[in-house]
Amino acid sequence: MRWLRFLLILLLVPLAACATNGKPSTYLVEVKGPYTLDTGDVVRVSVYGEAELSKSYRVDDGGAVALPLIGPVKVRGKTTQLAAASITAALAEGYIREPSVAVEIETYRPFFIQGAVKSGGQFPYVYGMTVRAAISTAGGFSDTADRGKAVIYRRQGNQMVKGSVNLDFPIYPGDTIVVSERWL
């Protein structure tokens, strides 16, 4: 009987080494840094004293906003402050003397969710969203969902990165969230 216990312990030790700590592993998905503009964002441009220029503009596929007088101004990858500085510089080149420009985000580009959720697809982003809030927006988990983690695909620079994250991980506009199915 004693040798049976010893044999059982010898069999369980290798299995214990296979156990995970329950925390999802993470990859290169960054969570810090100021928000930068990209295709699909809608910005409100306010030019002091110029009501015909002060309105909403959508960032186009080329990463620019097209304003009257100056045409397209590249804003992809820029913060709202840098976008305002670019528009100010363009307007100051012979169109308006000492322009005062403010840029604010009116509507963020959408995020996408797929996998084991009730209603996957494209949804409007709300500032400060987490994976958990995104899943709720998509109608919640399906019956077969892995309810502990998700995978996020996020563009960082010129590459798409992937990370396995927990449900309280912050998401950004343009992210694609994939909820896997559980197997037991």
For each residue, the residues with C-beta under 8 A, 3 or more apart:
1: 4 5
2: 5 6
3: 6 7
4: 1 7 8
5: 1 2 8 9
6: 2 3 9 10
7: 3 4 10 11
8: 4 5 11 12
9: 5 6 12 13
10: 6 7 13
11: 7 8 14 15
12: 8 9 15 16
13: 9 10 16 17
14: 11 17 18
15: 11 12 18 19
16: 12 13 19
17: 13 14
18: 14 15
19: 15 16
20: 23
21:
22: 148
23: 20 166
24: 148 149 164 165 166
25: 164
26: 29 163 164 165
27: 161 162 163 164
28: 156 161 162 163
29: 26 152 154 156 161 162 163 165 169
30: 33 154 156
31: 169 170
32:
33: 30 36
34: 79
35: 79 80 105 172
36: 33 76 77 78 79
37: 41 43 59 63 75 76 77 78 79 80 83 105
38: 41 59 63 76 77 109 155 173 174
39: 59 60 61 63 76 109
40: 58 59 109 110 173 174
41: 37 38 58 59 105 107 108 109 173
42: 56 57 58 59 105 106 107
43: 37 56 57 59 65 75 80 83 103 104 105 106
44: 55 56 103 104 105 106
45: 53 54 55 56 57 65 67 84 87 101 102 103
46: 54 101 102 103 104
47: 50 53 54 87 91 96 99 100 101
48: 99 100 101 102
49: 100
50: 47 53 54 96 99
51: 54
52: 68
53: 45 47 50 67 68 69 91
54: 45 46 47 50 51
55: 44 45
56: 42 43 44 45 106
57: 42 43 45 65 66 67
58: 40 41 42 65
59: 37 38 39 40 41 42 43 63 64 65 75 76 109
60: 39 63 64 65 66 72
61: 39
62: 72 74 76
63: 37 38 39 59 60 74 75 76 77
64: 59 60 72 73 74 75 76
65: 43 45 57 58 59 60 72 73 75 83 87
66: 57 60 71 72 73
67: 45 53 57 70 71 73 87 90
68: 52 53
69: 53 91 95
70: 67 73 87 90 91 93 95
71: 66 67
72: 60 62 64 65 66
73: 64 65 66 67 70 83 86 87 90
74: 62 63 64 78 86
75: 37 43 59 63 64 65 78 82 83 86 103
76: 36 37 38 39 59 62 63 64
77: 36 37 38 63
78: 36 37 74 75 82 83 86
79: 34 35 36 37 82 83
80: 35 37 43 83 84 103 104 105
81: 84 85 103
82: 75 78 79 85 86
83: 37 43 65 73 75 78 79 80 86 87 103
84: 45 80 81 87 88 101 102 103
85: 81 82 88 89 101
86: 73 74 75 78 82 83 89 90
87: 45 47 65 67 70 73 83 84 90 91 99 101 103
88: 84 85 91 92 99 100 101
89: 85 86 92 93
90: 67 70 73 86 87 93 95
91: 47 53 69 70 87 88 95 96 99 101
92: 88 89 95 96 97 98 99
93: 70 89 90
94:
95: 69 70 90 91 92 99
96: 47 50 91 92 99
97: 92
98: 92
99: 47 48 50 87 88 91 92 95 96
100: 47 48 49 88
101: 45 46 47 48 84 85 87 88 91
102: 45 46 48 84
103: 43 44 45 46 75 80 81 83 84 87
104: 43 44 46 80
105: 35 37 41 42 43 44 80 108
106: 42 43 44 56
107: 41 42 124
108: 41 105 124 125 126 127 173
109: 38 39 40 41 59 125 173 174
110: 40 122 123 124 125 173 174
111: 122 123 125 129 134 171 172 173 174 175 176 177
112: 120 121 122 123 175 176 177
113: 117 120 121 123 134 135 137 138 176 177 178 179
114: 117 120 121 176 177 178 179
115: 120 145 150 177 178 179 180 181
116: 141 142 144 145 146 179 180 181
117: 113 114 120 135 138 139 140 141 142 145 179
118: 138 139 140 141 142
119: 138 139
120: 112 113 114 115 117 138
121: 112 113 114 138
122: 110 111 112
123: 110 111 112 113 134 137 138
124: 107 108 110
125: 108 109 110 111 129 171 172 173
126: 108 129 133
127: 108
128: 170
129: 111 125 126 133 134 137 170 171
130: 133 134 167 168 169 170 171
131: 134 135 150 152 165 166 167 168 169 171 177
132: 135 136 167 168
133: 126 129 130 136 137
134: 111 113 123 129 130 131 137 138 171 177
135: 113 117 131 132 138 140 141 150 167 177 179
136: 132 133 139 140
137: 113 123 129 133 134
138: 113 117 118 119 120 121 123 134 135
139: 117 118 119 136
140: 117 118 135 136
141: 116 117 118 135 145 147 179
142: 116 117 118 145 179 181
143:
144: 116 181 182
145: 115 116 117 141 142 179 180 181 182
146: 116 149 150 179 180 181 182
147: 141 167 182
148: 22 24 166 167
149: 24 146 164 165 166 167 180
150: 115 131 135 146 164 165 167 169 177 178 179 180
151: 162 163 164 165 177 178 180
152: 29 131 162 163 165 169 171 175 176 177 178
153: 160 161 162 175 176 177 178
154: 29 30 160 161 163 172 174 175 176
155: 38 159 160 161 174
156: 28 29 30 159 160 161
157:
158:
159: 155 156
160: 153 154 155 156
161: 27 28 29 153 154 155 156
162: 27 28 29 151 152 153
163: 26 27 28 29 151 152 154
164: 24 25 26 27 149 150 151
165: 24 26 29 131 149 150 151 152 169
166: 23 24 131 148 149 169
167: 130 131 132 135 147 148 149 150
168: 130 131 132
169: 29 31 130 131 150 152 165 166
170: 31 128 129 130
171: 111 125 129 130 131 134 152 175 177
172: 35 111 125 154 175
173: 38 40 41 108 109 110 111 125
174: 38 40 109 110 111 154 155
175: 111 112 152 153 154 171 172
176: 111 112 113 114 152 153 154
177: 111 112 113 114 115 131 134 135 150 151 152 153 171
178: 113 114 115 150 151 152 153
179: 113 114 115 116 117 135 141 142 145 146 150
180: 115 116 145 146 149 150 151
181: 115 116 142 144 145 146
182: 144 145 146 147
183:
184:
